Amino acid sequence: MSLSQFAWIPSWSMAIHDRLWTWVGHIAAALLVLVIGLWLARWLGRLSARTLERVHHDLTVARFLESLIKIVLYIVVVVAALGQLGVQTTSLLAILGAAGLAIGLALQKSLADFAAGVLLLVLRPYQVGDSIEVAGVSGTVERIHLFQSVITSPDNRQLYVPNSKVLSEVLTNSSIHGQRRIDLLLTLTPKADLQRAKQILAEVAAADLRVLSEPALTIGVQDLTDLGVQLYVRPWVTTADYTSARSDILETIKLRLDAEGIELAQRQPTVLL
């Protein structure tokens, strides 16, 4: 067919027709970029997580890296798709930057927690399963999120500690080393048999199979107080046995001392007149 056959169609209609096809092409290209880009972002996120988990066996860092890669790639894909529609991406990026600044000022605390979470994942002062004390709480680390760390207390309460709080305060990690020293202080009455008491303490520690031979047990006089002689007992156990061993050793010491007639000094209560 020749072009003369379409002479009856108004020129403005042809222009709309051409513009419509142009927009259809842009929309199709944008949808294609969006679909392929989102799929690729998810695939790269999962791939990076699996690779890191396989190499370092660290699920926490792997999940964090997967989320971070997905978010960054999602933003790139959306900007690229808008560019296919003719949107000025330079202006869009400027708007996103201004919006990000405003949101950042409004969410300074959350951003501080996020930055602290990143540093915790990099510095690794503790990991999932460690027993820690921080910000006035203690327990076992269950999860490390971007904004907070989840700790399970010894009485099975779940505690949520902001990461910025963890990073800014003194942190005690009892699980880094496989051994812990039990520090016990006992005050004997002035007339108690000191040498026999030390012998009993050594026997109690030696009889407990959880007490390690290395580092060696130490027993000695800590101080001479107005109440009597203060003895220290310092056996070493594995970190996992610390709580149970400390309790059992204390109980056994008390029973043995009572059986031998060796008394522990007691502070007299203050009487208010």
C-alpha positions as a printed NumPy array, in Angstrom:
array([[  0.   ,   0.   ,   0.   ],
       [  1.176,   3.51 ,  -0.807],
       [  1.273,   6.428,   1.585],
       [ -1.357,   8.184,  -0.522],
       [ -3.929,   5.729,   0.798],
       [ -3.429,   7.195,   4.338],
       [ -3.745,  10.798,   3.15 ],
       [ -7.193,  11.025,   4.716],
       [ -5.737,  10.488,   8.232],
       [ -5.057,  13.849,   9.933],
       [ -1.454,  14.673,  10.624],
       [ -2.138,  15.157,  14.351],
       [ -3.515,  11.632,  14.547],
       [ -0.365,  10.248,  13.002],
       [  1.69 ,  12.221,  15.492],
       [ -0.284,  10.761,  18.387],
       [  0.131,   7.307,  16.87 ],
       [  3.91 ,   7.742,  16.612],
       [  4.16 ,   9.195,  20.104],
       [  2.074,   6.349,  21.504],
       [  4.334,   3.731,  19.946],
       [  7.355,   5.589,  21.286],
       [  5.903,   5.525,  24.802],
       [  4.999,   1.868,  24.475],
       [  8.621,   1.178,  23.583],
       [  9.881,   3.16 ,  26.57 ],
       [  7.44 ,   1.457,  28.945],
       [  8.375,  -1.982,  27.613],
       [ 12.076,  -1.187,  28.032],
       [ 11.486,   0.125,  31.577],
       [  9.512,  -2.984,  32.538],
       [ 12.218,  -5.195,  31.05 ],
       [ 14.937,  -3.374,  33.003],
       [ 12.803,  -3.574,  36.164],
       [ 12.012,  -7.299,  35.898],
       [ 15.516,  -8.395,  34.911],
       [ 17.17 ,  -5.98 ,  37.345],
       [ 15.106,  -7.079,  40.36 ],
       [ 15.702, -10.736,  39.575],
       [ 19.424, -10.096,  39.154],
       [ 19.551,  -8.146,  42.431],
       [ 17.923, -11.   ,  44.362],
       [ 20.184, -13.552,  42.673],
       [ 23.354, -11.597,  43.428],
       [ 22.228, -11.075,  47.029],
       [ 21.637, -14.794,  47.575],
       [ 24.87 , -15.695,  45.776],
       [ 26.957, -13.368,  47.931],
       [ 25.285, -14.668,  51.117],
       [ 25.874, -18.319,  50.201],
       [ 29.478, -17.621,  49.223],
       [ 30.278, -15.779,  52.442],
       [ 28.505, -18.383,  54.559],
       [ 30.414, -21.185,  52.84 ],
       [ 33.778, -19.459,  53.255],
       [ 33.39 , -17.977,  56.751],
       [ 30.485, -20.067,  58.118],
       [ 28.95 , -16.865,  59.434],
       [ 25.2  , -16.604,  58.924],
       [ 24.907, -13.176,  60.565],
       [ 27.293, -11.394,  58.208],
       [ 25.936, -13.332,  55.234],
       [ 22.354, -12.199,  55.847],
       [ 23.465,  -8.624,  56.434],
       [ 25.458,  -8.548,  53.2  ],
       [ 22.553, -10.069,  51.277],
       [ 20.15 ,  -7.37 ,  52.519],
       [ 22.612,  -4.568,  51.826],
       [ 23.359,  -5.725,  48.261],
       [ 19.648,  -6.104,  47.499],
       [ 18.787,  -2.619,  48.742],
       [ 21.598,  -0.963,  46.764],
       [ 20.787,  -2.868,  43.57 ],
       [ 17.052,  -2.197,  43.933],
       [ 17.75 ,   1.528,  43.982],
       [ 20.013,   1.242,  40.917],
       [ 17.373,  -0.779,  39.022],
       [ 14.543,   1.653,  39.824],
       [ 16.664,   4.633,  38.731],
       [ 17.604,   2.837,  35.487],
       [ 13.956,   1.975,  34.786],
       [ 12.895,   5.597,  35.314],
       [ 15.668,   6.643,  32.956],
       [ 14.061,   4.486,  30.234],
       [ 10.859,   6.472,  30.735],
       [ 12.679,   9.709,  30.09 ],
       [ 12.886,  10.827,  33.703],
       [ 15.942,  12.967,  34.396],
       [ 17.875,  10.711,  36.724],
       [ 20.248,  13.505,  37.712],
       [ 17.379,  15.45 ,  39.226],
       [ 15.992,  12.275,  40.757],
       [ 19.301,  11.479,  42.423],
       [ 19.47 ,  15.027,  43.761],
       [ 15.966,  14.641,  45.218],
       [ 16.89 ,  11.275,  46.723],
       [ 20.007,  12.807,  48.24 ],
       [ 18.048,  15.672,  49.782],
       [ 15.406,  13.251,  51.056],
       [ 18.119,  10.996,  52.469],
       [ 19.67 ,  13.954,  54.305],
       [ 16.318,  14.946,  55.789],
       [ 15.559,  11.381,  56.827],
       [ 19.049,  11.031,  58.256],
       [ 18.604,  14.119,  60.428],
       [ 15.246,  12.814,  61.633],
       [ 16.585,   9.339,  62.358],
       [ 19.986,  10.119,  63.834],
       [ 19.579,   7.548,  66.619],
       [ 18.559,   4.796,  64.205],
       [ 21.422,   5.64 ,  61.86 ],
       [ 23.817,   5.545,  64.813],
       [ 22.511,   2.072,  65.664],
       [ 22.877,   1.035,  62.012],
       [ 26.474,   2.313,  61.831],
       [ 27.245,   0.571,  65.124],
       [ 25.734,  -2.648,  63.742],
       [ 28.03 ,  -2.472,  60.721],
       [ 31.049,  -1.911,  62.979],
       [ 30.034,  -4.818,  65.205],
       [ 29.867,  -7.088,  62.169],
       [ 33.305,  -5.889,  61.063],
       [ 35.079,  -5.811,  64.45 ],
       [ 33.332,  -8.939,  65.799],
       [ 33.684,  -8.329,  69.574],
       [ 31.121, -11.114,  69.971],
       [ 29.1  , -13.488,  67.84 ],
       [ 25.95 , -15.557,  68.087],
       [ 26.191, -17.982,  71.013],
       [ 28.636, -15.909,  73.087],
       [ 27.924, -15.087,  76.724],
       [ 28.296, -11.323,  77.248],
       [ 27.636,  -8.528,  79.725],
       [ 26.906,  -5.058,  78.358],
       [ 24.698,  -2.045,  79.071],
       [ 23.647,  -3.47 ,  82.428],
       [ 22.391,  -6.797,  81.04 ],
       [ 23.939, -10.225,  80.609],
       [ 23.084, -13.354,  78.679],
       [ 23.674, -15.317,  75.506],
       [ 23.713, -13.568,  72.118],
       [ 20.888, -14.947,  69.966],
       [ 20.976, -12.613,  66.964],
       [ 22.821,  -9.527,  65.738],
       [ 20.548,  -7.257,  63.716],
       [ 21.471,  -4.057,  61.924],
       [ 19.95 ,  -1.894,  64.653],
       [ 20.032,  -4.063,  67.769],
       [ 21.439,  -7.191,  69.327],
       [ 19.113,  -9.818,  70.797],
       [ 20.3  , -11.355,  74.071],
       [ 18.646, -14.151,  76.022],
       [ 19.086, -13.716,  79.774],
       [ 19.826, -16.648,  82.126],
       [ 16.163, -16.61 ,  83.24 ],
       [ 15.059, -16.921,  79.572],
       [ 14.029, -13.315,  78.952],
       [ 14.729, -11.835,  75.534],
       [ 16.554,  -8.52 ,  75.704],
       [ 16.992,  -6.051,  72.843],
       [ 20.059,  -3.841,  73.201],
       [ 20.657,  -1.001,  70.68 ],
       [ 23.92 ,  -1.537,  68.828],
       [ 25.099,   2.008,  69.562],
       [ 24.716,   1.224,  73.275],
       [ 26.779,  -1.938,  72.868],
       [ 29.541,  -0.115,  71.02 ],
       [ 29.757,   2.822,  73.42 ],
       [ 29.889,   0.893,  76.711],
       [ 32.243,  -1.602,  78.317],
       [ 31.587,  -5.071,  76.922],
       [ 32.527,  -8.282,  78.734],
       [ 32.689, -11.395,  76.558],
       [ 33.056, -14.565,  78.605],
       [ 33.119, -16.898,  75.595],
       [ 36.163, -15.69 ,  73.669],
       [ 38.493, -17.878,  75.719],
       [ 37.61 , -21.467,  76.455],
       [ 38.586, -21.229,  80.137],
       [ 37.441, -19.091,  83.056],
       [ 38.792, -18.618,  86.552],
       [ 36.424, -18.921,  89.5  ],
       [ 37.281, -16.277,  92.103],
       [ 36.065, -17.169,  95.602],
       [ 36.721, -15.248,  98.825],
       [ 36.19 , -16.828, 102.25 ],
       [ 36.714, -15.121, 105.591],
       [ 37.645, -17.445, 108.462],
       [ 37.289, -16.534, 112.117],
       [ 40.573, -15.481, 113.794],
       [ 40.83 , -18.76 , 115.726],
       [ 40.16 , -21.028, 112.714],
       [ 42.824, -23.547, 111.663],
       [ 44.264, -21.768, 108.619],
       [ 46.39 , -24.632, 107.285],
       [ 43.595, -27.171, 107.637],
       [ 41.203, -24.796, 105.874],
       [ 43.602, -24.427, 102.959],
       [ 43.976, -28.192, 102.776],
       [ 40.194, -28.643, 102.639],
       [ 39.88 , -26.068,  99.884],
       [ 42.538, -27.859,  97.842],
       [ 40.823, -31.225,  98.36 ],
       [ 37.427, -29.872,  97.298],
       [ 38.867, -28.38 ,  94.113],
       [ 40.858, -31.526,  93.297],
       [ 37.792, -33.726,  93.746],
       [ 35.755, -31.774,  91.202],
       [ 36.415, -33.227,  87.746],
       [ 35.484, -29.939,  86.091],
       [ 38.464, -28.149,  87.636],
       [ 41.352, -27.988,  85.171],
       [ 44.9  , -28.969,  86.024],
       [ 46.248, -26.149,  83.859],
       [ 46.195, -23.312,  84.726],
       [ 46.876, -24.544,  88.243],
       [ 44.63 , -23.928,  91.235],
       [ 45.8  , -21.142,  93.575],
       [ 44.882, -20.759,  97.255],
       [ 46.246, -18.119,  99.608],
       [ 45.629, -15.342, 102.101],
       [ 43.967, -12.324, 100.513],
       [ 43.864, -10.063, 103.566],
       [ 43.679,  -9.831, 107.336],
       [ 40.494,  -8.027, 108.274],
       [ 38.755,  -7.12 , 111.513],
       [ 36.534, -10.167, 110.97 ],
       [ 39.35 , -12.651, 110.459],
       [ 41.568, -14.181, 107.781],
       [ 40.385, -13.757, 104.193],
       [ 41.316, -16.619, 101.859],
       [ 41.096, -16.675,  98.079],
       [ 40.385, -19.823,  96.044],
       [ 40.922, -19.637,  92.283],
       [ 40.221, -22.827,  90.311],
       [ 40.019, -22.825,  86.51 ],
       [ 37.184, -24.464,  84.576],
       [ 35.877, -24.433,  81.032],
       [ 33.59 , -21.539,  80.158],
       [ 30.618, -23.881,  79.754],
       [ 31.096, -25.283,  83.289],
       [ 31.653, -21.957,  85.047],
       [ 28.215, -21.356,  86.596],
       [ 27.508, -24.913,  87.741],
       [ 31.05 , -25.531,  88.964],
       [ 31.125, -22.307,  91.001],
       [ 27.863, -23.144,  92.738],
       [ 28.829, -26.756,  93.479],
       [ 32.31 , -25.873,  94.769],
       [ 30.894, -23.233,  97.104],
       [ 28.357, -25.689,  98.501],
       [ 30.958, -28.425,  98.99 ],
       [ 33.361, -26.01 , 100.705],
       [ 30.666, -24.934, 103.165],
       [ 29.726, -28.531, 103.989],
       [ 33.36 , -29.606, 104.441],
       [ 34.233, -26.641, 106.645],
       [ 31.16 , -27.237, 108.802],
       [ 32.067, -30.917, 109.139],
       [ 35.589, -29.96 , 110.258],
       [ 34.321, -27.375, 112.721],
       [ 35.946, -24.476, 110.854],
       [ 33.736, -21.437, 111.059],
       [ 33.332, -18.664, 108.529],
       [ 33.318, -15.152, 109.953],
       [ 30.02 , -13.316, 109.89 ],
       [ 29.493,  -9.59 , 110.097],
       [ 27.319,  -8.717, 113.058],
       [ 24.126,  -6.859, 112.152],
       [ 23.934,  -3.213, 113.11 ],
       [ 21.526,  -2.602, 115.963],
       [ 19.713,   0.729, 115.812],
       [ 18.919,   2.193, 119.204]])
